[in-house]
């Protein structure tokens, strides 16, 4: 899925590079959804993709009018817009016979989604690197799941991608996601390495030390003669990996993968 933003351009670059060196064969079809937003530069993506020699499909669906009609002025449009896009992408993937749908979400998106769901949805839920769609027909992958946004920004700037901004909801300054993003950035400024630590937490879950009865069978807990893996380890001294310094995080070598041999 290619939106014309920094994330999807970077993802396409990486997939094209992997296609050259991977021990398995796979084809790439870049799909863009033209939502008929006023002022959308329709020529940018076709010209760019033609220059790369990438197979692509432009899907034209006027979701812009639907969103504007259904969502009151000043309210967040992302939820409805996302659902409409997802349905169209699933349909298009089926028409193309695609076995995977690649999305450009990165590590910071996953953390922001986690806190959005916790603060506003009352659930511990993020974005997995790979999942099966609700109808069971599609596999969604997120190749940038372990990439941080700062690296993607630097890569995008170095590669000089023809970025197309999303103007559907203006500056989006009042969106809950933007508030979460600002909160995380502030935490990381004051406590360097906080982002890495939180993302690590998403990969180290202890269901026995939460309170979800559907996730862990608390009723069946019994004493045992030997230590158990999910026992009372919650009071053990925490161990912390050494986090990268600000200088180390900025020491990044940018390579344009599409030009790599």
Secondary structure, DSSP 4 states (H G I P E B T S, - for coil): ---SSHHHHHHHHHHHHHHHH-SS-----EEEEE---TT--HHHHHHHHHHHT--EEEEE--HHHHHHHHSPTTS--HHHHHHHHHHHHHHHHHHHT-S-EE----HHHHHHHHHHHHHHHSS-----SEEE-TTSS-EEE-TTTT--HHHHHHHHHHHT-------TTTT-TT-HHHHHHHHHHHHHHHSTTHHHHHHHHHTS--GGGS--TTTS-GGG----SS--TTSS-TTSPP--PPPPPHHHHH------GGG--
